[in-house]
């Protein structure tokens, strides 16, 4: 594994935006080695966290999948675009971050993207919005939060998603579902 990016390599003119196997960047390799010092050294030297590999992923996307949210925060601090274009499969960094949340209940990457200016009204996967994905995974609290943040939604579509979802009485989820129902009703959908 890479222990650190040798500063002399950068001073000697090493390409901090170099791409290798499958178009993976030096920054993506440092991420895969979970090398904070290397990641920061590359970013400080001008490594572009928005360069795309052949499959369309960026360092932002790769960091969004990592269990350590410090990597994503660091990349966003140095110009990583939370709204970067989707990969070749239509997946975005927020989709990757939501996957960590759904699978491991680790929502730090999702919140890092929100705090970095994520456009919550852009599709997160294909043509699906963040709210569509949240409803698919039975997370009405995420949808309530998105609406509070200014998410523009179609009340009839949301009502249909509520109707389609088989929610069990799971404490907060049930309360959040009631909030969503009230929001939909307040927009004239019964």
Buried (B, 14 or more C-beta within 10 A) or exposed (E): EBEEBEEEBBEEEBEBBEBEEEBBBBBBBBBEEBBBEBBBBBBEBEBBBBBBBEEBBBBBBBBBBBEBBBBBBBBBEBEBBBBBEBBEEBBBBBBBBBBBBBEEEBBBBBBBBBEBEBEBBBBBBEEBBBBBBBBBBBBBBBBBBBBEEEBEBEBEBBBBBBEEBEBEEEEEBEBBBEBBBEBBEEEEBE
